[in-house]
Amino acid sequence: MNKLGAYTRLMRPVNCSMMGFAVIAGGALASPYVLSVSSPSLIYGFFTGFLLTAASMAINDYYDREIDAINEPNRPIPSGLIRPEEALAFAFFLTAMGFATAYLTSILTSIYCFVIAIMAWAAFVTYTTVGKRSGLPGNFLVSACVAIPFIYGSVAAVNEVKWNVLIFASMAFLSNTGREITKGIVDAQGDRARNIQTLAVRYGEKTAAVAAASFYLSAVFLSPMPWLLNLVSLWFIPLVAVTDLGLVASSLLLLTDYSRENARRVKKIVLLWFVIGLLAFVVGAVR
């Protein structure tokens, strides 16, 4: 692998693209019509999400380099393709570029875009440096990082956080927290060895399963709100019903079998319910 390929792997382009598209999705939720016109603010917003996520990935690999030397020796830093100081310098470069695109978004819309970008970056870095070993607080930080791009997209598109965006971001936060707790069940054995204080490590897999299910069901509880507040069209109902049924079923599956293998299955399928839920909000926003 050449140096350029190593830096690309360090960034994790797929993860970065997902965060960039989350910004665009937030803009679409706030105003579906922004996608029918060229919107420089959302283009800058995409690159803000992409670049700041890439920076966080590089910082993550810098801090995890000793663990990766054992578990993932082929990653760019432990393999020797990129030196630790080069990864850190690259992270600072990506951060600067991400803040620059956030500033350009702010010029077009609101200074709040720049503030939100700083908050997102701070959450990324806090999780990577100290939050990862903290268990539930770390789960909350990851979920905040998942929810923030949608809020950013709303501000970039219409200069405010629309109610439907806020509700979806809250649902994303809750369901992703449940998924992170579920992931803790999957990783419990390794986390115990590394003294990572997840709920599964501290209180056992059964308690973690109950907590994860509680967060999934809390997201379901929020789902009728856009309809009750007349924020979405009828098209919202069938898709969000699929999401709700999926999250309820996933909760029951986890509660009845909180083994490592089943938790892994639940963790994977929850992503599908998340995507369908996003689609429900986007389709429902079209009147």
Residue frames as qw, qx, qy, qz and C-alpha x, y, z in Angstrom:
[[0.000, 0.888, 0.460, 0.000, 0.00, 0.00, 0.00],
 [0.413, 0.412, -0.037, 0.811, 1.39, 3.45, -0.90],
 [0.155, -0.142, -0.441, 0.873, 1.33, 6.50, 1.32],
 [0.359, -0.075, -0.183, -0.912, -1.75, 8.02, -0.33],
 [0.641, -0.234, -0.661, -0.312, -3.69, 4.81, 0.14],
 [0.458, -0.205, -0.687, 0.526, -2.65, 4.69, 3.79],
 [0.063, 0.078, 0.239, -0.966, -3.92, 8.23, 4.41],
 [0.522, -0.139, -0.431, -0.723, -7.18, 7.32, 2.66],
 [0.626, -0.257, -0.736, 0.033, -7.61, 4.31, 4.94],
 [0.262, -0.118, -0.535, 0.794, -6.83, 6.49, 7.94],
 [0.268, -0.037, -0.017, -0.963, -9.74, 8.77, 7.01],
 [0.239, 0.310, 0.907, -0.157, -12.31, 5.94, 6.52],
 [0.121, 0.017, -0.357, -0.926, -14.06, 7.61, 3.53],
 [0.332, -0.414, -0.784, -0.323, -17.26, 5.56, 3.91],
 [0.341, -0.580, -0.577, 0.462, -17.81, 6.81, 7.48],
 [0.140, -0.322, 0.017, 0.936, -16.96, 10.35, 6.40],
 [0.168, -0.159, -0.594, -0.771, -19.40, 10.22, 3.48],
 [0.332, -0.538, -0.774, -0.025, -22.17, 9.00, 5.76],
 [0.256, -0.579, -0.371, 0.679, -21.68, 12.01, 8.03],
 [0.033, -0.176, 0.303, 0.936, -21.59, 14.34, 5.04],
 [0.263, -0.306, -0.722, -0.562, -24.81, 12.89, 3.66],
 [0.295, -0.561, -0.699, 0.332, -26.38, 13.18, 7.13],
 [0.081, -0.402, -0.084, 0.908, -25.91, 16.94, 6.83],
 [0.208, -0.007, -0.559, -0.803, -27.67, 16.91, 3.45],
 [0.324, -0.418, -0.841, -0.116, -30.42, 14.72, 4.93],
 [0.198, -0.519, -0.504, 0.662, -30.87, 17.27, 7.73],
 [0.084, 0.269, -0.199, -0.939, -31.29, 19.99, 5.10],
 [0.293, -0.161, -0.760, -0.557, -33.80, 17.84, 3.21],
 [0.273, -0.489, -0.792, 0.244, -35.78, 17.23, 6.38],
 [0.085, -0.489, -0.271, 0.825, -35.91, 20.95, 7.06],
 [0.453, 0.636, -0.011, -0.625, -36.89, 21.82, 3.48],
 [0.772, 0.155, 0.589, 0.182, -37.20, 19.12, 0.79],
 [0.523, 0.836, 0.165, 0.036, -37.04, 21.79, -1.90],
 [0.193, -0.848, 0.427, 0.248, -33.40, 22.66, -1.15],
 [0.621, -0.156, 0.710, 0.294, -32.40, 19.49, -3.00],
 [0.582, 0.642, 0.481, 0.136, -34.06, 20.74, -6.20],
 [0.244, 0.954, -0.101, 0.142, -31.78, 23.76, -6.40],
 [0.671, 0.305, -0.392, 0.550, -28.05, 24.20, -6.12],
 [0.517, -0.841, -0.075, -0.142, -27.39, 24.90, -2.44],
 [0.452, 0.592, -0.497, 0.446, -23.80, 25.99, -1.73],
 [0.414, -0.573, 0.464, -0.533, -24.48, 25.94, 2.01],
 [0.941, -0.131, 0.229, -0.211, -25.32, 22.21, 1.91],
 [0.810, 0.465, -0.266, 0.238, -22.31, 21.50, -0.31],
 [0.110, 0.629, -0.537, 0.551, -20.07, 23.19, 2.25],
 [0.695, -0.400, 0.351, -0.483, -22.02, 21.38, 4.95],
 [0.986, 0.128, -0.102, -0.030, -21.29, 18.01, 3.34],
 [0.627, 0.483, -0.414, 0.450, -17.56, 18.73, 3.31],
 [0.269, -0.613, 0.449, -0.592, -17.69, 19.96, 6.90],
 [0.891, -0.238, 0.233, -0.309, -19.19, 16.66, 8.03],
 [0.919, 0.321, -0.176, 0.149, -16.80, 14.70, 5.82],
 [0.423, 0.614, -0.428, 0.510, -13.61, 16.49, 6.89],
 [0.371, -0.574, 0.467, -0.561, -14.30, 16.68, 10.62],
 [0.961, -0.132, 0.141, -0.200, -15.22, 13.00, 10.67],
 [0.813, 0.427, -0.271, 0.289, -11.99, 12.21, 8.82],
 [0.074, 0.665, -0.484, 0.564, -10.06, 14.23, 11.41],
 [0.689, -0.434, 0.369, -0.447, -11.71, 12.31, 14.25],
 [0.991, 0.118, -0.053, -0.016, -10.84, 8.98, 12.57],
 [0.584, 0.547, -0.400, 0.447, -7.18, 10.00, 12.35],
 [0.238, -0.598, 0.481, -0.596, -7.14, 11.12, 15.99],
 [0.903, -0.225, 0.157, -0.330, -8.81, 7.87, 16.98],
 [0.931, 0.246, -0.194, 0.187, -6.12, 5.80, 15.26],
 [0.261, 0.645, -0.461, 0.550, -3.41, 7.92, 16.85],
 [0.466, -0.499, 0.465, -0.564, -4.72, 7.23, 20.36],
 [0.938, -0.068, 0.227, -0.254, -5.47, 3.56, 19.62],
 [0.526, 0.649, -0.545, -0.075, -2.14, 2.82, 17.97],
 [0.114, -0.417, 0.866, -0.253, -0.89, 0.54, 20.77],
 [0.677, 0.133, 0.600, -0.405, -4.13, -1.46, 20.92],
 [0.747, 0.585, -0.075, -0.307, -4.22, -1.63, 17.11],
 [0.179, 0.629, -0.756, -0.042, -0.67, -2.98, 17.09],
 [0.307, -0.110, 0.919, -0.222, -2.17, -6.11, 18.72],
 [0.540, 0.418, 0.642, -0.348, -5.71, -6.25, 17.32],
 [0.602, 0.765, 0.223, -0.051, -5.35, -4.51, 13.92],
 [0.564, -0.475, 0.340, 0.585, -1.65, -4.63, 12.93],
 [0.479, 0.336, 0.554, 0.592, -2.46, -3.88, 9.27],
 [0.042, 0.944, 0.316, -0.086, -3.86, -0.42, 10.00],
 [0.473, 0.796, -0.093, 0.367, -1.79, 2.50, 8.66],
 [0.212, -0.842, 0.398, -0.296, -0.05, 3.45, 11.93],
 [0.762, -0.420, 0.491, -0.039, 0.85, 0.05, 13.44],
 [0.891, 0.345, 0.219, 0.199, 1.90, -1.21, 9.99],
 [0.530, -0.423, 0.211, 0.704, 4.45, 1.60, 9.81],
 [0.397, 0.548, 0.488, 0.551, 3.03, 3.20, 6.67],
 [0.070, -0.818, -0.084, -0.565, 2.19, 6.36, 8.61],
 [0.388, 0.070, -0.601, 0.695, 4.11, 7.59, 11.63],
 [0.226, -0.655, -0.658, 0.295, 2.05, 8.67, 14.68],
 [0.136, -0.545, -0.070, 0.824, 3.16, 12.29, 14.37],
 [0.037, 0.002, -0.603, -0.797, 2.17, 12.28, 10.68],
 [0.195, -0.517, -0.815, -0.175, -1.32, 11.01, 11.57],
 [0.220, -0.679, -0.449, 0.538, -1.71, 13.75, 14.16],
 [0.088, -0.361, 0.238, 0.897, -0.53, 16.44, 11.73],
 [0.099, -0.214, -0.764, -0.601, -2.96, 15.09, 9.13],
 [0.205, -0.630, -0.736, 0.141, -5.78, 15.26, 11.70],
 [0.152, -0.618, -0.185, 0.749, -5.01, 18.92, 12.42],
 [0.012, -0.137, 0.523, 0.841, -4.96, 19.67, 8.67],
 [0.166, -0.405, -0.828, -0.350, -8.36, 17.99, 8.21],
 [0.210, -0.658, -0.574, 0.439, -9.73, 19.86, 11.22],
 [0.095, -0.456, 0.087, 0.880, -8.60, 23.20, 9.79],
 [0.102, -0.056, -0.682, -0.722, -10.20, 22.38, 6.44],
 [0.211, -0.522, -0.825, -0.045, -13.41, 21.28, 8.17],
 [0.164, -0.658, -0.376, 0.632, -13.61, 24.50, 10.17],
 [0.049, -0.260, 0.354, 0.897, -12.95, 26.47, 6.96],
 [0.179, -0.282, -0.764, -0.552, -15.93, 24.89, 5.18],
 [0.246, -0.632, -0.689, 0.258, -18.04, 25.43, 8.31],
 [0.142, -0.510, -0.086, 0.844, -17.04, 29.11, 8.24],
 [0.073, 0.034, -0.567, -0.820, -18.03, 29.34, 4.58],
 [0.228, -0.496, -0.819, -0.178, -21.39, 27.75, 5.45],
 [0.239, -0.623, -0.484, 0.566, -21.79, 30.32, 8.22],
 [0.063, -0.263, 0.215, 0.939, -21.18, 33.19, 5.79],
 [0.216, -0.180, -0.695, -0.662, -24.04, 31.92, 3.64],
 [0.502, -0.531, -0.640, -0.238, -26.44, 31.14, 6.47],
 [0.525, -0.806, -0.016, -0.273, -25.66, 31.62, 10.15],
 [0.067, 0.658, -0.668, 0.343, -22.72, 31.77, 12.55],
 [0.784, -0.279, 0.409, -0.374, -24.46, 28.91, 14.35],
 [0.926, 0.332, -0.179, -0.011, -23.13, 26.53, 11.68],
 [0.403, 0.592, -0.557, 0.421, -19.59, 27.32, 12.78],
 [0.415, -0.465, 0.543, -0.563, -20.52, 26.93, 16.44],
 [0.939, -0.015, 0.159, -0.305, -22.23, 23.57, 15.78],
 [0.792, 0.464, -0.368, 0.151, -19.16, 22.37, 13.85],
 [0.088, 0.574, -0.632, 0.513, -16.91, 23.22, 16.81],
 [0.678, -0.288, 0.434, -0.519, -19.28, 21.40, 19.18],
 [0.966, 0.197, -0.064, -0.157, -19.31, 18.31, 16.94],
 [0.590, 0.539, -0.510, 0.316, -15.52, 18.27, 16.70],
 [0.212, -0.523, 0.599, -0.568, -15.22, 18.67, 20.47],
 [0.863, -0.129, 0.274, -0.404, -17.57, 15.71, 20.97],
 [0.878, 0.383, -0.283, 0.039, -15.56, 13.61, 18.52],
 [0.380, 0.559, -0.577, 0.458, -12.26, 14.38, 20.22],
 [0.464, -0.451, 0.498, -0.578, -13.62, 14.01, 23.76],
 [0.960, -0.010, 0.098, -0.264, -14.93, 10.55, 22.93],
 [0.806, 0.446, -0.342, 0.185, -11.70, 9.49, 21.25],
 [0.262, 0.565, -0.557, 0.548, -9.38, 10.73, 23.99],
 [0.132, -0.213, 0.728, -0.638, -11.26, 10.08, 27.23],
 [0.677, 0.007, 0.154, -0.720, -14.86, 9.05, 26.56],
 [0.671, 0.222, -0.648, -0.284, -14.21, 5.69, 24.94],
 [0.396, 0.063, -0.854, 0.331, -13.37, 4.00, 28.24],
 [0.217, -0.116, 0.439, -0.864, -16.15, 5.65, 30.22],
 [0.139, 0.324, 0.929, -0.111, -19.03, 3.41, 29.17],
 [0.172, 0.748, 0.640, -0.043, -22.42, 5.14, 29.04],
 [0.020, -0.837, 0.022, 0.546, -21.03, 8.72, 28.84],
 [0.196, -0.336, 0.686, 0.615, -18.99, 7.58, 25.86],
 [0.248, 0.431, 0.843, 0.207, -22.14, 6.08, 24.30],
 [0.105, 0.862, 0.380, -0.319, -23.85, 9.45, 24.68],
 [0.117, -0.676, 0.348, 0.638, -20.93, 11.21, 22.97],
 [0.233, -0.002, 0.831, 0.505, -21.08, 8.85, 19.99],
 [0.170, 0.643, 0.746, 0.035, -24.84, 9.36, 19.71],
 [0.005, 0.845, 0.105, -0.524, -24.40, 13.13, 19.86],
 [0.161, -0.433, 0.597, 0.656, -21.96, 12.85, 16.96],
 [0.196, 0.300, 0.873, 0.332, -24.62, 10.91, 15.00],
 [0.073, 0.780, 0.602, -0.156, -27.39, 13.42, 15.76],
 [0.172, -0.680, 0.026, 0.712, -25.50, 16.71, 15.30],
 [0.200, -0.069, 0.611, 0.762, -25.06, 16.52, 11.47],
 [0.032, 0.608, 0.747, 0.267, -28.85, 16.53, 10.99],
 [0.183, -0.852, -0.311, 0.379, -29.16, 19.66, 13.11],
 [0.295, -0.452, 0.345, 0.768, -26.26, 21.24, 11.23],
 [0.193, 0.236, 0.737, 0.603, -27.98, 20.48, 7.92],
 [0.037, -0.787, -0.615, -0.001, -31.21, 22.11, 9.08],
 [0.225, -0.803, -0.046, 0.549, -29.40, 25.29, 10.10],
 [0.302, -0.256, 0.548, 0.737, -27.41, 25.30, 6.86],
 [0.143, 0.406, 0.773, 0.467, -30.59, 24.93, 4.77],
 [0.166, -0.756, -0.492, -0.398, -33.09, 27.21, 6.50],
 [0.132, 0.485, -0.340, 0.794, -31.12, 28.99, 9.24],
 [0.564, -0.384, 0.360, -0.637, -33.05, 27.27, 12.04],
 [0.014, -0.089, 0.993, -0.077, -33.63, 23.86, 13.59],
 [0.588, -0.162, -0.377, -0.697, -37.00, 22.64, 12.37],
 [0.666, -0.314, 0.456, -0.499, -39.12, 20.65, 14.81],
 [0.973, 0.165, -0.030, -0.156, -39.20, 17.55, 12.64],
 [0.579, 0.549, -0.506, 0.327, -35.38, 17.65, 12.43],
 [0.216, -0.529, 0.594, -0.567, -35.09, 18.03, 16.18],
 [0.859, -0.139, 0.289, -0.399, -37.43, 15.07, 16.75],
 [0.917, 0.335, -0.214, 0.037, -35.54, 12.90, 14.27],
 [0.321, 0.609, -0.573, 0.445, -32.19, 13.90, 15.78],
 [0.502, -0.426, 0.529, -0.535, -33.54, 12.94, 19.20],
 [0.962, 0.062, 0.117, -0.238, -34.72, 9.59, 17.87],
 [0.727, 0.521, -0.390, 0.218, -31.33, 9.05, 16.24],
 [0.041, -0.609, 0.606, -0.510, -29.63, 9.88, 19.55],
 [0.715, -0.275, 0.446, -0.463, -31.79, 7.44, 21.51],
 [0.970, 0.211, 0.022, -0.120, -31.69, 4.55, 19.06],
 [0.595, 0.592, -0.459, 0.291, -27.95, 4.93, 18.50],
 [0.272, -0.565, 0.611, -0.482, -27.36, 4.94, 22.26],
 [0.895, -0.079, 0.314, -0.306, -29.25, 1.65, 22.41],
 [0.869, 0.452, -0.186, 0.078, -27.07, 0.35, 19.58],
 [0.231, 0.679, -0.571, 0.399, -23.87, 1.42, 21.34],
 [0.575, -0.404, 0.564, -0.434, -24.97, -0.37, 24.52],
 [0.961, 0.179, 0.130, -0.163, -25.77, -3.43, 22.41],
 [0.624, 0.632, -0.401, 0.222, -22.30, -3.18, 20.88],
 [0.202, -0.633, 0.614, -0.427, -20.95, -3.22, 24.44],
 [0.877, -0.132, 0.378, -0.266, -22.54, -6.65, 24.93],
 [0.874, 0.468, -0.113, 0.068, -20.81, -7.89, 21.78],
 [0.466, 0.634, -0.430, 0.443, -17.44, -6.52, 22.92],
 [0.641, -0.715, 0.084, -0.264, -17.80, -7.31, 26.63],
 [0.940, -0.187, 0.012, 0.286, -15.01, -9.87, 26.81],
 [0.605, 0.374, -0.023, 0.702, -12.42, -7.63, 25.16],
 [0.129, -0.785, 0.004, -0.606, -13.65, -4.55, 27.02],
 [0.781, -0.624, -0.015, -0.032, -13.15, -6.28, 30.39],
 [0.846, -0.031, 0.024, 0.531, -9.56, -7.02, 29.47],
 [0.377, 0.420, 0.061, 0.824, -9.01, -3.36, 28.50],
 [0.199, -0.421, -0.542, 0.699, -10.93, -1.94, 31.51],
 [0.155, -0.198, -0.334, -0.908, -13.55, -0.20, 29.36],
 [0.142, 0.180, 0.748, -0.623, -16.47, 0.44, 31.68],
 [0.371, -0.172, -0.546, -0.731, -19.47, -0.29, 29.46],
 [0.681, -0.264, 0.201, -0.653, -22.79, -1.20, 31.03],
 [0.932, 0.071, -0.330, -0.133, -22.23, -4.82, 30.05],
 [0.550, 0.304, -0.596, 0.499, -18.87, -4.85, 31.84],
 [0.109, -0.331, 0.480, -0.805, -20.06, -3.03, 34.97],
 [0.587, -0.057, 0.411, -0.695, -23.48, -4.57, 35.48],
 [0.482, 0.054, 0.874, 0.037, -23.64, -7.61, 33.20],
 [0.012, 0.061, 0.703, 0.708, -25.10, -8.37, 29.80],
 [0.081, -0.594, -0.799, -0.045, -28.69, -8.73, 31.03],
 [0.127, -0.751, -0.292, 0.579, -28.77, -5.24, 32.55],
 [0.109, -0.357, 0.425, 0.824, -27.15, -3.84, 29.41],
 [0.022, 0.295, 0.833, 0.467, -29.84, -5.52, 27.28],
 [0.093, -0.744, -0.625, 0.217, -32.59, -3.90, 29.40],
 [0.144, -0.670, 0.014, 0.728, -30.91, -0.50, 29.07],
 [0.110, -0.122, 0.645, 0.746, -30.49, -0.88, 25.29],
 [0.016, -0.503, -0.827, -0.253, -34.13, -1.90, 24.86],
 [0.120, -0.755, -0.436, 0.475, -35.20, 1.11, 26.95],
 [0.079, -0.516, 0.263, 0.811, -33.41, 3.48, 24.57],
 [0.040, 0.128, 0.804, 0.580, -34.85, 1.74, 21.49],
 [0.088, -0.633, -0.768, -0.023, -38.36, 1.99, 22.92],
 [0.128, -0.681, -0.198, 0.693, -37.83, 5.64, 23.91],
 [0.037, -0.227, 0.520, 0.823, -37.14, 6.37, 20.23],
 [0.076, -0.389, -0.854, -0.336, -40.37, 4.57, 19.32],
 [0.130, -0.685, -0.582, 0.418, -42.25, 6.67, 21.88],
 [0.065, -0.552, 0.085, 0.827, -41.10, 9.86, 20.10],
 [0.224, 0.067, 0.744, 0.626, -42.05, 8.70, 16.61],
 [0.104, 0.698, 0.697, 0.128, -45.75, 9.78, 16.64],
 [0.191, -0.657, -0.204, 0.700, -44.83, 13.37, 17.57],
 [0.079, -0.176, 0.440, 0.877, -44.26, 14.70, 14.00],
 [0.141, -0.402, -0.783, -0.452, -47.70, 13.40, 12.98],
 [0.266, -0.693, -0.611, 0.276, -49.42, 14.70, 16.11],
 [0.197, -0.619, -0.036, 0.760, -47.80, 18.11, 15.60],
 [0.586, 0.749, 0.294, -0.094, -48.86, 18.14, 11.92],
 [0.177, -0.752, 0.461, 0.436, -45.25, 18.35, 10.76],
 [0.156, -0.220, 0.872, 0.408, -45.43, 15.53, 8.19],
 [0.611, 0.128, -0.344, -0.701, -47.76, 14.11, 5.56],
 [0.914, -0.095, 0.183, -0.350, -49.58, 10.78, 5.58],
 [0.787, 0.449, -0.415, 0.076, -46.66, 9.18, 3.72],
 [0.039, -0.609, 0.654, -0.447, -44.74, 9.32, 6.99],
 [0.748, -0.302, 0.340, -0.484, -46.96, 6.77, 8.75],
 [0.986, 0.117, -0.082, -0.083, -46.27, 3.47, 6.93],
 [0.625, 0.501, -0.449, 0.396, -42.49, 3.90, 6.91],
 [0.140, -0.540, 0.554, -0.618, -42.21, 5.02, 10.52],
 [0.873, -0.219, 0.157, -0.406, -44.48, 2.10, 11.48],
 [0.904, 0.260, -0.304, 0.153, -41.91, -0.28, 9.95],
 [0.281, 0.545, -0.522, 0.593, -39.18, 1.43, 11.97],
 [0.509, -0.451, 0.379, -0.628, -41.19, 1.23, 15.18],
 [0.971, -0.064, 0.005, -0.230, -42.07, -2.43, 14.71],
 [0.760, 0.408, -0.400, 0.310, -38.46, -3.17, 13.89],
 [0.058, 0.541, -0.538, 0.644, -37.15, -1.46, 17.02],
 [0.730, -0.329, 0.281, -0.529, -39.77, -3.18, 19.20],
 [0.981, 0.118, -0.144, -0.050, -38.91, -6.57, 17.69],
 [0.551, 0.499, -0.486, 0.460, -35.19, -5.91, 18.12],
 [0.290, -0.537, 0.471, -0.637, -35.77, -4.99, 21.76],
 [0.896, -0.186, 0.169, -0.366, -37.69, -8.20, 22.41],
 [0.886, 0.318, -0.301, 0.150, -35.03, -10.27, 20.65],
 [0.302, 0.551, -0.533, 0.567, -32.32, -8.73, 22.78],
 [0.501, -0.454, 0.403, -0.617, -34.24, -9.12, 26.03],
 [0.962, -0.065, 0.089, -0.252, -34.95, -12.79, 25.39],
 [0.922, 0.058, 0.059, 0.379, -31.42, -13.57, 24.23],
 [0.030, -0.978, 0.202, 0.038, -28.61, -11.23, 25.26],
 [0.856, -0.147, 0.301, 0.394, -25.83, -13.52, 24.09],
 [0.240, -0.549, 0.374, 0.708, -22.89, -12.07, 22.19],
 [0.236, 0.126, 0.786, 0.557, -24.03, -13.61, 18.90],
 [0.068, 0.732, 0.671, 0.099, -27.59, -12.34, 19.13],
 [0.166, -0.827, -0.108, 0.526, -26.47, -8.88, 20.27],
 [0.261, -0.296, 0.538, 0.745, -24.31, -8.70, 17.16],
 [0.148, 0.430, 0.785, 0.420, -27.35, -9.50, 14.98],
 [0.075, -0.853, -0.483, 0.182, -29.47, -6.89, 16.72],
 [0.279, -0.648, 0.141, 0.695, -26.71, -4.28, 16.41],
 [0.226, -0.047, 0.653, 0.721, -26.57, -4.81, 12.65],
 [0.046, 0.556, 0.764, 0.325, -30.31, -4.82, 11.96],
 [0.138, -0.779, -0.372, 0.486, -30.95, -1.66, 14.01],
 [0.177, -0.352, 0.350, 0.849, -29.05, 0.25, 11.32],
 [0.028, 0.320, 0.775, 0.544, -31.74, -0.81, 8.84],
 [0.150, -0.762, -0.620, 0.114, -34.50, 0.55, 11.08],
 [0.248, -0.625, -0.026, 0.740, -32.53, 3.78, 11.39],
 [0.122, -0.093, 0.564, 0.811, -32.31, 4.19, 7.60],
 [0.082, -0.527, -0.777, -0.335, -36.02, 3.44, 7.13],
 [0.229, -0.755, -0.451, 0.418, -36.83, 5.96, 9.87],
 [0.188, -0.441, 0.215, 0.851, -34.78, 8.61, 8.07],
 [0.022, 0.179, 0.725, 0.665, -36.61, 7.81, 4.85],
 [0.133, -0.672, -0.727, 0.043, -39.94, 8.17, 6.69],
 [0.186, -0.722, -0.202, 0.635, -39.05, 11.67, 7.81],
 [0.131, -0.266, 0.466, 0.833, -37.76, 12.73, 4.37],
 [0.054, -0.352, -0.798, -0.486, -40.85, 11.36, 2.57],
 [0.194, -0.705, -0.648, 0.212, -43.13, 12.79, 5.23],
 [0.200, -0.529, -0.043, 0.824, -41.63, 16.24, 4.80],
 [0.002, -0.050, -0.592, -0.804, -42.97, 16.38, 1.22],
 [0.359, 0.364, 0.525, -0.680, -46.45, 17.85, 1.39]]
